[in-house]
Every structure is written in C-alpha cells, then in structure tokens.
Amino acid sequence: MTYPVLIIGGGLAGLTTGIELSRAGIRVLLIERKNYPHHKVCGEYISNEVRPYLKKLGLDPTLLGAAEINSFRFTSPRGHILDSPLTLGGFGLSRYLFDDQLYQLAKASGVEFLLNTSVSEVHWNEDHFTVQTAAGDEYKAEVVMGAYGKRARLDRELHRDFMQQTSPYMGVKYHIQYDFPKDTIALHNFRNGYCGISAIEDDKYCMCYLTERSNVKMYGSIPEMERQVLAQNPHIYTILKEAKFLYDSPEVINEISFAPKKAVVNHILMSGDAAGLITPLCGNGMAMAIHGGWIAAQEIIEYYKKHRNRKRLEDGYTRRWNEQFSTRLWVGRNVQRMFGNETLSEFALHFFGLLPPLLRLVIRNTHGKPFITS
C-alpha cells in the first residue's frame, strides 16, 4: 500500500505532524511500536510556549488537570538551594495521558495507525520510500518522517554518526506521591547525574533522572545505586525515604546520546528526539517536539500544495529547524556540563545566586516564545 506520508513513531512530534497533515487533507500512516496509552522516560514538564497552539489544536492542558509550574529550584549535591521564577512557565502532564489525548485527536482527524509494530528498514529508491516492518510487511510512501525517539535500531540501519559511539548515560523515571510545591520544578544534582521533580495530573509527581550506567554496574541494581549515589543529595534522600512510589519498577532507557544530530537523514525528515531535541534545563524536549512536529507539517503541506520539490522540502525543513532549535540545544548541551559534577554544580549555584538575572537569561534561552498558528 502507498501513502503520501508515513510517520515512524507516535510520540508528541509524530502525532502533531499527523494531525496537521490529516486536517490539511493529506493521507498519513503512522507506525508506532507500542499501544496507547503507555509510559515513557521523560521529565513531563512542558513549556507554555506551546500552550496557545495546543488549545487551538483542541487540547487544553487545564481541562486535563495539568499542574501549573512557574518556579525553578536548583540544588547542588551537598543540598544547597537556588530558587528562580520561570517567567514563561509551563505545566506538568504525564506522557501516559498527554500522548493518549493527542492520539485520540489524531484518530479523529483521520490519521491511520499501525500500532504494536516496529519498523526495521527504510529504503530510498527513485524518489520514494519502501518501509519494512519487523513482521515483514512493506509500505511505500513519498515522504517519510522519523519521530521514533532518542535511539532506535533504525538509527543503526541508517548509519547515523551518533550510533558509532556508545553513550554512558541512562534515564530512569517514576511517578510518585510526595509533599512538594506543585508550582515548582526542581533539578537536584548528584554525582554523575541530575534528577528532576515536578507535579503532573492527579496529585502525582514525575521523578526522572539521568545518570551513568557505570553507577548501576558498581552497585549492582538501580535501588542500591539510588541509595548509594542519589541519596547523597539530602533532597533526593528525603524523596526516596518519604515518597510513595507508584510503579512496581521504574521506566528505564539506556544509551541516551547528547551528540548533535541531523534534521534530515537519507531524505527522512527527523523530528522530536530523533532530531536531537534533548536539553537538560527545565525539560523542554516536549515543547520542542511539538513545535518541531508543527514545522515539519508546514513544510510537507507546502511540498504537496505548492511546489512538490524534494530539495526545497528538505532544505526548508532543515533551515527552519535550525533557526528554531540550534541555539537552544547549544545552550542546553553547555549548561549540562555543570550538572552531575560536584565541583561545577556547587560553583554554578553560588555563581548564579550572585547573578540572578544571568540564571533567568539561561532559562529564557532554553524556552522558546509562545507560538500560535493562523
């Protein structure tokens, strides 16, 4: 079967693009390796930059019970605290709920889905793609978008540069119940990592941290590593001691890469984490994925409705993606160097404490401006 557009991955970027294209009258097949709803390793904080757009799309975070977040807390491994307002602010909403709501919108908009299905290969030949699933089925498409997350087998098949090197990082996520201000997102540093805490819907909190896999190897298990490493920060110690953990076991993802990625690979438009949308300060990957999905949709709509020129499609998407995100990612990668390093994070806390406007400037540079479409 042949489709104008095939999207690999049904996260925020893929769903956003699918909704926009279907509403523009373009037939879309979206292939997702899981069913909805499902949990994902994610900080679950969304910058208000996408709030006006989401409401126009038909999804109001307030009606879903999202937590309103307008303060930022930074703690060093020794427990020192630095607080700052979040001028733009954001909201907390679990991926379990958020992705499922966008999925329902996408279905209602006419997106066709193939769920519980993994893509194993994508071949480009004579101006069209052949997409093969792990089950051996084949689909053809004129345009393919990759929105399948941080790291996938498909990246290796595409010989992407960042797959040539192993990454030491792993991400771990829990949902917890805990006594903490709902309007605050906290970033707690510990040796070789950092842990974010923020409220989501239903009086729950997302606890998501990044660490090095060597820590788990050293202590034999995630719980023991948490006791021996994370708990050295007194704020994390209190969470581990007092919080009610709502998962039997955490969500885990390995080999998270912070290496720069390309927005177009082998003629595939990459979006979301597949294009490099990871930044450590205040967890703006979710907002960036939504915005990036919208950008991809606009370029594809232009391709079909006006010029139908692949080079202009790929160049236009790359240019708009870089204009919107390259500076933010550069800031995020450089700020991240302060996190997980005991000496640097202590220095950063005291430095930004003496110069609060500078901290607010860094935060602004990891948030975009609110956008809404005409």
C-alpha positions in Angstrom: 0.0 0.0 0.0 1.3 3.5 -0.8 0.8 6.6 1.3 1.7 10.3 0.6 3.3 10.5 4.1 4.4 7.8 6.5 5.4 8.7 10.1 7.6 6.4 12.1 6.9 6.9 15.8 3.8 8.1 17.6 5.2 10.5 20.3 4.5 14.2 20.5 6.3 15.2 17.3 4.8 12.4 15.2 1.2 12.9 16.5 1.4 16.6 16.0 2.6 16.3 12.4 0.0 13.6 11.7 -2.9 15.8 13.0 -1.8 18.8 11.0 -1.4 16.8 7.7 -4.7 15.0 8.1 -6.5 18.2 8.7 -4.9 19.6 5.6 -6.3 16.7 3.6 -3.1 14.7 3.3 -3.3 10.9 3.9 -1.0 9.7 6.7 0.0 6.4 8.1 1.7 6.5 11.5 3.5 3.4 12.7 4.1 3.1 16.5 5.8 0.2 18.2 3.5 0.3 21.3 -0.2 0.7 22.0 -1.8 3.8 23.7 -1.6 4.7 26.5 1.9 3.9 27.7 4.6 5.4 29.9 7.8 6.9 28.6 11.1 8.1 30.2 10.5 11.8 30.2 10.6 14.8 32.5 7.0 15.6 31.8 7.3 19.3 32.0 6.0 21.3 29.0 6.9 24.9 28.5 4.0 27.3 28.0 5.4 28.2 24.6 3.2 25.6 23.1 0.1 26.2 25.2 -1.7 28.5 22.8 -1.0 26.1 19.9 -2.3 23.1 21.9 -5.5 24.9 22.7 -6.0 25.7 19.1 -5.4 22.1 18.2 -8.2 21.1 20.6 -6.2 20.0 23.7 -6.5 22.2 26.8 -3.9 21.2 29.4 -6.0 22.8 32.2 -9.0 20.6 31.4 -6.7 17.6 31.6 -5.7 18.6 35.2 -2.2 19.7 34.3 -0.1 21.2 37.2 0.8 24.8 36.7 4.5 25.4 37.1 6.1 28.8 37.5 9.2 28.3 39.8 12.5 26.6 39.3 14.7 25.1 42.1 18.3 24.1 41.6 20.1 22.1 44.3 23.8 21.0 44.4 24.9 17.5 45.5 25.5 18.9 49.0 21.9 20.2 49.2 22.4 23.9 48.7 19.3 25.6 47.1 18.9 28.2 44.5 15.3 29.3 43.5 14.3 31.3 40.5 11.0 32.3 38.8 10.1 30.8 35.5 9.0 33.9 33.6 7.2 32.0 30.8 6.4 29.0 33.0 4.9 25.7 32.0 2.7 22.8 33.1 3.2 19.2 34.1 1.3 16.4 32.3 2.3 12.7 32.1 3.1 11.2 28.7 0.7 8.4 29.6 -2.2 10.9 29.4 -0.8 13.5 27.0 0.2 11.2 24.2 -3.1 9.3 24.5 -5.1 12.5 24.2 -3.1 13.5 21.1 -3.6 10.0 19.7 -7.4 10.4 20.1 -7.2 13.8 18.3 -5.1 12.2 15.6 -7.6 9.4 15.0 -10.5 11.8 14.9 -8.5 13.9 12.4 -8.2 10.9 10.1 -4.6 9.7 10.8 -4.3 5.9 10.0 -2.4 3.9 12.7 -0.4 0.7 12.7 0.2 0.0 16.4 2.4 -2.5 18.2 4.6 -2.5 15.1 8.3 -1.8 14.8 10.0 -0.5 11.6 13.1 -2.5 10.7 14.3 -0.9 7.5 13.7 2.2 5.3 14.9 2.2 1.7 15.1 5.2 -0.6 14.7 4.5 -4.3 13.7 6.5 -7.3 12.1 9.3 -5.3 10.0 7.2 -3.0 10.5 5.1 0.2 9.9 1.5 1.0 9.3 0.9 4.7 9.6 -2.6 6.1 8.2 -3.7 9.4 9.7 -6.3 11.8 6.9 -8.6 10.8 7.9 -8.4 7.1 5.2 -6.1 5.8 6.1 -3.4 3.3 4.6 0.1 2.8 5.5 2.7 0.2 5.5 6.5 0.8 6.5 9.6 -1.0 7.5 11.4 2.3 8.8 9.7 5.5 9.2 11.3 8.9 11.3 9.8 11.7 9.8 10.6 15.1 10.8 7.5 16.9 12.7 8.9 20.0 16.2 9.1 21.3 17.7 5.9 20.0 16.4 3.1 17.8 17.6 0.1 15.8 16.6 2.1 12.7 19.4 4.7 13.6 21.9 1.9 13.2 20.4 0.9 9.9 20.7 4.5 8.7 24.4 4.6 9.8 23.8 7.8 11.9 27.0 9.2 13.3 26.0 9.2 17.0 25.3 5.4 16.8 29.0 4.8 16.1 29.9 5.6 19.8 28.3 4.1 22.9 26.9 6.6 25.4 27.4 6.2 29.1 24.0 7.7 30.1 20.8 6.1 31.1 17.4 7.7 32.1 15.1 6.4 34.9 11.5 7.6 35.6 9.0 7.1 38.4 5.6 8.5 39.2 5.4 9.3 42.9 3.2 10.9 45.5 5.1 13.4 47.6 4.7 16.6 49.6 6.3 19.2 47.4 5.1 22.6 45.9 3.1 21.9 42.8 4.2 25.1 41.2 7.9 24.2 41.3 10.1 22.1 39.1 13.3 21.1 40.9 16.6 19.9 39.5 18.6 18.0 42.1 22.3 17.3 41.3 24.2 14.3 42.4 27.5 12.7 41.4 27.4 11.9 37.7 23.8 12.9 37.2 20.8 15.0 38.0 17.2 14.4 39.0 14.1 16.4 38.1 10.9 16.5 40.2 7.7 18.2 39.1 4.0 17.8 39.5 1.7 16.3 36.9 -2.0 15.5 37.0 -4.0 13.8 39.8 -1.7 14.9 42.6 1.2 12.9 41.3 4.8 13.9 40.6 7.2 12.8 37.9 10.7 11.9 39.2 13.1 11.4 36.3 16.8 11.3 36.5 19.9 10.9 34.3 22.9 9.0 35.4 25.8 6.9 34.1 25.3 3.2 33.7 28.6 2.6 35.5 26.9 3.7 38.7 24.4 0.8 38.4 27.1 -1.6 37.4 29.1 -0.5 40.5 26.3 -1.1 43.0 24.5 -4.0 41.3 21.0 -2.6 41.0 19.0 0.6 40.5 17.6 0.7 44.1 21.1 0.2 45.6 22.6 2.8 43.3 19.9 5.3 44.3 20.7 4.7 48.0 24.4 5.0 47.5 24.6 7.8 44.9 21.4 9.8 44.5 20.7 9.9 48.2 24.0 11.8 48.9 21.9 14.8 47.9 19.8 15.4 51.0 16.7 16.4 49.0 16.8 13.2 47.0 17.4 11.3 50.2 14.1 12.7 51.6 12.2 11.8 48.5 13.5 8.2 48.5 12.6 8.0 52.2 9.2 9.7 52.3 7.6 9.4 48.8 5.1 6.7 47.7 6.4 5.2 44.5 3.6 4.3 42.1 5.5 1.9 39.8 6.5 -1.6 40.7 9.6 -0.9 38.8 10.9 2.3 37.0 10.8 3.1 33.3 14.4 2.9 32.0 16.1 3.9 28.8 19.8 3.2 28.0 22.5 4.9 26.0 21.0 8.4 25.8 23.1 10.5 23.5 23.6 14.2 23.6 25.5 14.3 20.4 24.3 16.7 17.7 22.0 15.1 15.1 20.9 16.0 11.6 17.3 17.1 10.8 17.3 15.2 7.5 18.9 11.7 7.1 18.7 9.8 3.8 15.8 12.1 2.8 13.9 11.2 6.0 12.7 14.3 8.0 13.7 13.7 11.6 11.7 15.3 14.4 11.5 15.1 18.2 14.3 13.3 20.0 15.3 11.7 16.7 16.4 15.1 15.6 18.3 15.9 18.8 15.6 17.5 21.0 17.2 16.9 24.4 18.1 19.8 26.7 18.7 19.4 30.4 17.4 22.6 31.9 13.7 22.6 32.8 13.0 19.6 30.4 11.8 21.4 27.3 12.1 18.4 25.0 8.3 18.0 25.0 7.6 21.5 23.9 10.3 21.4 21.3 9.0 18.1 19.9 5.5 19.6 19.5 6.9 22.8 17.8 9.2 20.7 15.6 6.3 18.5 14.6 4.3 21.5 13.5 7.3 22.8 11.5 7.6 19.5 9.7 3.9 19.5 8.9 4.0 23.0 7.4 6.9 22.1 5.1 5.2 18.9 4.0 2.0 20.8 3.3 3.9 23.3 1.2 5.5 20.4 -0.6 2.1 18.9 -1.6 0.1 22.0 -2.0 2.5 24.3 -3.8 5.9 23.3 -5.1 6.3 19.5 -4.7 10.1 19.8 -4.8 12.0 17.4 -2.5 15.2 19.5 -2.3 13.1 22.6 -1.2 11.3 20.4 1.3 14.4 19.1 2.9 16.3 22.4 2.8 13.4 24.3 4.1 12.8 21.9 7.0 16.5 21.9 7.9 16.7 25.7 7.8 13.5 26.2 9.9 14.5 23.5 12.4 18.0 25.0 12.9 16.6 28.6 13.2 14.2 27.4 15.9 16.3 25.0 17.9 20.0 25.1 17.3 20.8 27.9 19.8 18.6 26.2 22.5 20.3 22.9 22.0 23.8 24.5 22.2 22.9 26.3 25.4 21.4 23.1 26.8 24.5 21.0 26.0 26.8 23.5 27.6 24.7 24.1 30.7 24.5 20.3 31.1 28.3 20.2 31.8 27.6 21.8 35.2 25.2 19.0 36.1 26.5 15.9 37.7 29.8 17.4 38.5 30.0 18.1 42.2 32.5 21.0 42.0 31.0 22.7 39.0 27.4 22.4 40.2 28.4 24.0 43.6 30.2 26.7 41.7 27.2 27.3 39.4 24.8 27.5 42.2 26.8 30.2 44.0 27.6 32.0 40.8 24.0 32.2 39.6 23.0 33.1 43.2 25.1 36.2 42.9 23.8 37.0 39.5 20.1 36.0 39.3 19.5 37.8 36.0 22.1 35.6 34.4 20.2 32.5 35.5 17.0 33.9 34.2 18.7 34.5 30.9 19.9 30.9 30.7 16.3 29.7 31.4 14.9 32.0 28.7 17.4 30.6 26.2 16.1 27.1 26.8 12.5 28.2 26.4 11.0 29.4 23.1 8.5 32.1 22.5 4.8 31.2 22.6 3.5 30.4 19.1 0.1 30.0 17.6 -0.8 29.4 14.0 -3.1 31.5 11.9 
